[in-house]
């Protein structure tokens, strides 16, 4: 769970794109913004993409990551790996262990981190796609390492006070709307990436032709 209150606290990256899940064009905007951010961020020499879905299935407000992981992990993608599901969530207690596993198991990984966050009332439902990492746990005052080469964040409720109670009282409908947009958008892009993933035999380097 990340925490966004204002632009100074959000620390928006140079490449950052925002859409609202209630917008009728939300899915199209996600396609467009994710493609822009990925093309600006993704290097040519990676061998694996990791979608790291952070959160807990024990809290409605914090289940966005595991819910998206659950929607995607059964799909067969080439060199794209989904970590963090409802069955096996990635959360504060096992995040560092998971990062160590990624380093040991996936050569040259590009990590897309995904988490829920709290923000202002008029930001609820927003999806923010950014280059660079996110800071999980900030919304509930946990000191966890920044994670990700690229990040996706969904604002599920208001922040600033009684964060644990806010997370427990977050509407599932809000989380589901955000999860549907992100999972559908990512599935489309991951299928495209899987179809255009190549390894050059002479250099053993991979690249994506989106």
N, C-alpha and C positions, 0 to 999 in steps of 0.2 A: 504494500500500500504506500503510494507516494502522496505527497501533499502539495497542492498548488493553491496559492492565495492571490498573488499578483505577479506581474511580469518580473519584478526583481527577484521574488522568491522562486518563480518558475525557472528562471535562468534559461530562457529560450535559446536554442542553438541558432546558428546562422541559417540553417535549412530546417525550418519548422512550419508545419501546415496544420491548420485547425478546421474541423468541420463538426457539425452537430448531427447526432444520430436521428433527430426528429425531422431533419430536412428531407423532403421528398427525393432530393438528388443525392442523398448521403452516400449511397453505394457507388455512384458514378464519381463523386468527389473523392472517395477513398481510393478507388482505382487510380485516379489521376495523381493524387498527392503521394500515394505510396510509390508509384512508378517514378515520380520526380525525385523523391527522397532517396530511393534505392539507387537510381542511376547516378546520383550525385555522391553517394556514400560507398557503394560496393566496389572494392578493388578487383583487379583481374586475377590475382594469384591465390584466391581462396579455393579450398577443396570441399568445404561443407558449410551449409547454412544451418544455424540453430535458432529455432523459435523458442525462447525461454519464457514460459508463461508463469508468472510469479503470482502467488496468492494462496488463499486457504479456502477449502470447501466448508469450513466451519462457520463462516461469516458471510452473509448475503452480500455485503458491500465489498468484500475482499475476494469474492469467488470469480471475478471477471476473467482473470488469467487461466485458472484451471478449467473454467467452462469453455473457453476458446480452445484450449489444449484438447479437451475432451471431444470437441466437434471436429478437430483436424487430425488427431494422431492416428486414426485408422486408415487415412488416405495414404496411398503409396506414392511418395515423391522421390525423385532421384537426388541424392546427396542433400536432402533437406530433412531435418530431424526435429520432432516436436517433443519438448521436455516440459513437464508440468501439466498434469491432468487432474480430474476429480479423484481418480483412484490413486494417483501418485503425485500429489502437489509439490511444488517447489516454494518454500516459505522461509521465514527467518531462521528457523532451526537447521535447515539443510542447504541453504543457498550456497555457502562457501564450499561445502562438500560437492555440490552439483557443479560448481565452476571448476573445481579440481578435476572432476570426472570428465568434463568437456575438454579440458586441456590434454588429458591423458588419452582420451578415446577418439577425438575428432581432429585430425590434422588440419591446420590452417583454417580455423573456424571463423565465420562471420556471425556474430550473435545479434539477433533482433530480440530485445527484451520487451516484455509486455506486462503491464500492471494496471491496477485500478488506482485512482487517486481521489482526494477530496479537494474541493475548490469553492469558489463563490457560487451563490445561488443561481446567477444567470449563466454560469458555465456548466451546470449539470447537463449531462448528455453529450458534452464535447468529446471529440477524439482528437488527440494531438499526435502527429507523426513527426519525429525529429531525427536528425543525425546526432550521433553521440549517445552516451549512456543515460540511464535514469538512476535515481537514488531511491531504491526500495526501502520501506520502513520509516521514511521520514514523517509520514502522516500520523504515525503512532509512536513517534519519538524513539525509534530503534536505530542503532548505529550499524548500518550494513554497507558493504562496499558498493560503489557505483558499478553498474553492469550494462553491457551492451555496446555494440558499435553503432547501433541504430535503435530507436525506441518507439513504442506505441503506448499511449496512455489514454484511459477512459475515465472521465470525471463522473463519479457515480453519486456524489452527495456533497453537502456543504462541509467545510472544514473550519478549524480554528478553536473548537472546544468540544469536550466530551467525545473524542474521536471513536473510542471503542463502542459507545452507545450509538453513535451515528452509523457506524458500520453495521451494527446488528439490526438497525431499523431502516436500512436502505431498501428501497422498493426493488423487488426482483424484476419487475417490468422494465425499470431503467437499465439494469444490468443486462437483461436479455436483449434489449434493443441495440445496445452498444456491441454486445457479443455477436449478434447476428450480422451486423455491418462488417465488423472486423473479420470474422471467420469467413464470410462469403468473399470478401475482398482478397484475403490472404490465399484462400483456396484457388481462386482464379490466377493470381500471380504465381503461386507455387507450381501450378500445373504448367504455366508458360515457361517458368524457369527450368523446370524438369525437362521439358521438351527441347530446350535450347542450351542444355548443359553439356559442355565438351571438355575433354582432356586431350591436349595436344601430345601425341606420343613422343615427339622429339624433345619437348621441354617439360613434360609431365605437369604442366600448369593448366588450370581450368579458367574458363571465362564464361560470361553469360551474354547472350545476344538477345536482349529483350526487344 
